[in-house]
Amino acid sequence: MADVAYLPGLPRMLPALLPADDNSSPWRFPQYFADHFSEVMGWLWAHTWLSVVPVIAGLIIALPIGWLASRHKWAYPPMMTVSGLLYTIPSIALFVLVPPLLGLDPLSPLQVPIALTVYSVALLVRVVADGLGSVSEETLQAATAIGYTPVGRFFTVELPIAVPVITAGLRVAVVANVSIVAVAGTIGMVNLGLLFDQGFKLSTDTPYYPPIVLGLLLCVLLALVLDLLVILLGRMLTPWRKAVRS
């Protein structure tokens, strides 16, 4: 237990354990973080915003599309094909194509959120359709019989039952966005991807690892935190599942 007390000071100790001229060592990332703390925290916040907001927007758009695909079987195959094709577009290509297609400035701050919303919709349409499609016809008929309108039935019966499936898709979408957002750093968008860009630019004669390792660790940590938050949100929205298990 005595050793554990020294763990909080480990990031400050690591640089001291290395040779004075070994500034490019991967273990120098704590010192790099300390030297650029305010800047990196700003990038982390921007990265978080870009990872979460497009998923929320994508879910709002995917809900009616997924409902249509789940209730009209003829619509399911073409919608799934289109969403699958959209998700195969390389992210860097979509970032570049969004401004001219929508008449935006080439460096518009909207190009990345819009592109990520497209990816989120493409991923979530199938999840929403499958989740809503898992609601049995008997359940729908029973809800209608007790007086629910179509809209009331959707929000009170269908959507709550589909939440576990949709939550699983949201977890994938959020984690995928954390990864894709980093690519936007290559076109100058402010996020943790700039750490990778800096690392590559500073790698002249020898690789410069500190910002690259720091960016990798922060992206992984952010993905884990967001994934946990989605899990907790899913549990909050489905308290009946806990009652059923108990």
C-alpha positions as CSV (number, residue, x, y, z in Angstrom):
1,M,0.0,0.0,0.0
2,A,2.9,2.4,0.6
3,D,3.9,2.2,-3.1
4,V,0.4,3.2,-4.2
5,A,0.7,6.6,-2.4
6,Y,3.4,7.6,-4.9
7,L,1.4,6.8,-8.0
8,P,-0.1,10.3,-8.4
9,G,3.4,11.7,-8.7
10,L,4.5,9.2,-11.3
11,P,3.9,11.5,-14.3
12,R,6.3,14.0,-12.8
13,M,8.8,11.3,-12.0
14,L,9.0,9.7,-15.4
15,P,11.0,12.5,-17.2
16,A,13.5,12.5,-14.4
17,L,14.2,8.8,-14.9
18,L,15.2,9.4,-18.6
19,P,18.5,10.8,-20.0
20,A,18.5,14.6,-20.2
21,D,18.7,14.5,-24.0
22,D,16.0,11.9,-24.6
23,N,13.2,14.4,-25.2
24,S,11.7,12.3,-27.9
25,S,11.0,9.3,-25.7
26,P,7.4,8.1,-25.5
27,W,7.7,8.4,-21.7
28,R,8.1,12.2,-22.0
29,F,4.4,12.6,-22.6
30,P,3.6,13.7,-19.0
31,Q,6.1,16.6,-19.3
32,Y,4.6,17.5,-22.7
33,F,1.2,17.5,-21.2
34,A,2.3,19.8,-18.4
35,D,4.0,22.2,-20.8
36,H,0.9,22.5,-23.0
37,F,-1.8,21.8,-20.5
38,S,-4.3,24.6,-21.3
39,E,-3.9,24.1,-25.1
40,V,-4.4,20.3,-24.8
41,M,-7.4,20.7,-22.6
42,G,-9.0,23.0,-25.1
43,W,-8.4,20.4,-27.8
44,L,-9.9,17.7,-25.5
45,W,-13.1,19.7,-25.0
46,A,-13.4,20.4,-28.8
47,H,-12.8,16.6,-29.4
48,T,-15.5,15.7,-26.9
49,W,-18.0,18.2,-28.5
50,L,-17.3,16.8,-32.0
51,S,-17.7,13.3,-30.8
52,V,-21.0,13.7,-29.0
53,V,-23.1,16.3,-30.8
54,P,-23.1,14.6,-34.2
55,V,-24.2,11.4,-32.6
56,I,-27.2,13.1,-30.9
57,A,-28.1,14.8,-34.2
58,G,-27.6,11.5,-36.1
59,L,-29.9,9.7,-33.7
60,I,-32.7,12.4,-34.1
61,I,-32.4,12.0,-37.9
62,A,-32.2,8.2,-37.7
63,L,-35.3,7.7,-35.6
64,P,-37.9,8.5,-38.2
65,I,-35.9,6.8,-41.0
66,G,-35.4,3.7,-38.9
67,W,-39.1,3.7,-38.0
68,L,-40.1,3.9,-41.7
69,A,-37.7,1.0,-42.5
70,S,-39.1,-1.1,-39.6
71,R,-42.7,-0.6,-40.5
72,H,-42.5,-0.8,-44.3
73,K,-40.5,-3.9,-45.3
74,W,-40.1,-2.6,-48.9
75,A,-38.1,0.4,-47.5
76,Y,-35.7,-1.7,-45.4
77,P,-33.3,-3.0,-48.1
78,P,-32.7,0.2,-50.0
79,M,-32.3,2.2,-46.8
80,M,-29.8,-0.3,-45.4
81,T,-27.9,-0.3,-48.7
82,V,-27.7,3.5,-48.8
83,S,-26.6,3.8,-45.1
84,G,-24.0,1.1,-45.7
85,L,-22.6,2.9,-48.7
86,L,-22.4,6.2,-46.8
87,Y,-20.4,4.6,-44.0
88,T,-17.8,3.3,-46.4
89,I,-16.9,6.8,-47.6
90,P,-13.4,7.6,-46.3
91,S,-13.6,10.3,-43.6
92,I,-11.0,12.6,-45.1
93,A,-12.8,12.5,-48.4
94,L,-16.1,13.4,-46.8
95,F,-14.5,16.2,-44.8
96,V,-13.2,17.7,-48.1
97,L,-16.5,17.1,-50.0
98,V,-18.9,18.6,-47.5
99,P,-18.0,22.3,-48.1
100,P,-18.5,22.4,-51.9
101,L,-21.6,20.2,-51.7
102,L,-23.3,22.5,-49.2
103,G,-21.8,25.8,-50.3
104,L,-19.7,26.2,-47.2
105,D,-16.3,27.9,-46.7
106,P,-13.5,25.3,-47.2
107,L,-12.4,25.8,-43.6
108,S,-16.0,26.1,-42.1
109,P,-16.3,24.8,-38.6
110,L,-19.5,23.0,-39.7
111,Q,-17.8,20.7,-42.2
112,V,-16.6,18.1,-39.6
113,P,-19.9,18.0,-37.5
114,I,-21.9,17.6,-40.7
115,A,-19.7,14.8,-41.9
116,L,-19.8,13.0,-38.6
117,T,-23.6,13.4,-38.5
118,V,-23.7,11.6,-41.8
119,Y,-21.6,8.8,-40.4
120,S,-23.8,8.6,-37.3
121,V,-27.0,8.5,-39.3
122,A,-25.5,5.8,-41.6
123,L,-24.6,3.7,-38.5
124,L,-27.7,4.3,-36.4
125,V,-30.4,3.8,-39.1
126,R,-29.9,0.0,-39.1
127,V,-29.8,-0.1,-35.3
128,V,-33.0,1.9,-34.9
129,A,-34.8,-0.2,-37.5
130,D,-33.7,-3.4,-35.9
131,G,-34.6,-2.2,-32.4
132,L,-38.0,-1.0,-33.4
133,G,-38.5,-4.1,-35.5
134,S,-38.0,-6.3,-32.4
135,V,-41.2,-5.0,-30.9
136,S,-43.8,-7.8,-31.5
137,E,-47.0,-7.2,-33.4
138,E,-48.9,-8.4,-30.3
139,T,-47.4,-5.6,-28.2
140,L,-48.3,-3.0,-30.8
141,Q,-51.9,-4.3,-31.0
142,A,-52.2,-4.3,-27.3
143,A,-51.0,-0.7,-27.0
144,T,-53.4,0.4,-29.7
145,A,-56.3,-1.5,-28.0
146,I,-55.8,0.4,-24.7
147,G,-56.0,3.7,-26.5
148,Y,-52.5,4.8,-27.5
149,T,-52.3,7.0,-30.6
150,P,-49.5,6.1,-33.1
151,V,-47.3,8.8,-31.8
152,G,-48.0,8.0,-28.2
153,R,-47.4,4.3,-28.9
154,F,-44.1,5.1,-30.5
155,F,-42.7,7.1,-27.5
156,T,-44.3,5.1,-24.7
157,V,-44.1,1.5,-26.0
158,E,-41.9,1.0,-29.1
159,L,-39.0,3.3,-28.3
160,P,-38.5,2.2,-24.7
161,I,-38.5,-1.5,-25.8
162,A,-35.9,-0.6,-28.5
163,V,-33.6,1.3,-26.1
164,P,-31.2,-1.6,-25.4
165,V,-30.6,-2.2,-29.1
166,I,-30.3,1.5,-29.8
167,T,-27.9,2.0,-26.9
168,A,-25.6,-0.7,-28.3
169,G,-25.5,1.2,-31.6
170,L,-24.9,4.5,-29.8
171,R,-21.9,3.0,-28.0
172,V,-20.4,2.0,-31.4
173,A,-21.2,5.4,-32.9
174,V,-19.6,7.4,-30.1
175,V,-16.4,5.4,-30.0
176,A,-16.1,5.5,-33.8
177,N,-16.6,9.3,-33.7
178,V,-13.7,9.7,-31.2
179,S,-11.5,7.9,-33.7
180,I,-12.8,9.7,-36.8
181,V,-12.6,13.2,-35.2
182,A,-8.8,12.8,-34.8
183,V,-8.5,12.5,-38.6
184,A,-10.0,16.0,-38.9
185,G,-6.8,17.3,-37.2
186,T,-5.0,16.7,-40.5
187,I,-7.1,19.5,-42.2
188,G,-6.5,21.9,-39.3
189,M,-9.7,21.4,-37.2
190,V,-9.1,21.9,-33.5
191,N,-9.1,18.6,-31.6
192,L,-6.8,16.0,-30.2
193,G,-5.8,15.0,-33.7
194,L,-3.5,18.1,-33.7
195,L,-1.3,16.2,-31.2
196,F,-0.6,13.5,-33.8
197,D,0.0,16.2,-36.4
198,Q,2.5,18.0,-34.2
199,G,4.2,14.7,-33.4
200,F,4.7,14.0,-37.1
201,K,5.8,17.5,-38.0
202,L,8.4,17.5,-35.2
203,S,9.7,14.1,-36.2
204,T,12.7,15.2,-38.3
205,D,15.8,13.1,-37.8
206,T,14.2,11.0,-35.1
207,P,10.5,10.3,-34.3
208,Y,9.0,12.7,-31.7
209,Y,6.7,10.5,-29.6
210,P,5.4,12.6,-26.7
211,P,2.4,14.4,-28.4
212,I,1.6,11.2,-30.3
213,V,1.5,9.1,-27.1
214,L,-0.5,11.8,-25.3
215,G,-3.0,12.0,-28.1
216,L,-3.4,8.3,-28.2
217,L,-4.0,8.0,-24.4
218,L,-6.4,10.9,-24.3
219,C,-8.5,9.5,-27.2
220,V,-8.7,6.1,-25.6
221,L,-9.6,7.6,-22.2
222,L,-12.3,9.8,-23.9
223,A,-13.7,6.8,-25.7
224,L,-13.9,4.8,-22.5
225,V,-15.6,7.6,-20.6
226,L,-18.2,8.3,-23.3
227,D,-18.9,4.6,-23.7
228,L,-19.5,4.3,-19.9
229,L,-21.8,7.3,-20.0
230,V,-23.9,5.7,-22.8
231,I,-24.1,2.5,-20.8
232,L,-25.3,4.4,-17.7
233,L,-27.8,6.4,-19.8
234,G,-29.2,3.2,-21.3
235,R,-29.7,1.7,-17.8
236,M,-31.4,4.9,-16.6
237,L,-33.9,4.7,-19.5
238,T,-34.7,1.0,-18.9
239,P,-35.3,0.6,-15.2
240,W,-37.8,-2.2,-16.0
241,R,-34.9,-4.4,-17.2
242,K,-33.4,-4.5,-13.7
243,A,-36.8,-5.3,-12.3
244,V,-37.2,-8.2,-14.7
245,R,-33.7,-9.6,-13.9
246,S,-34.4,-9.4,-10.2
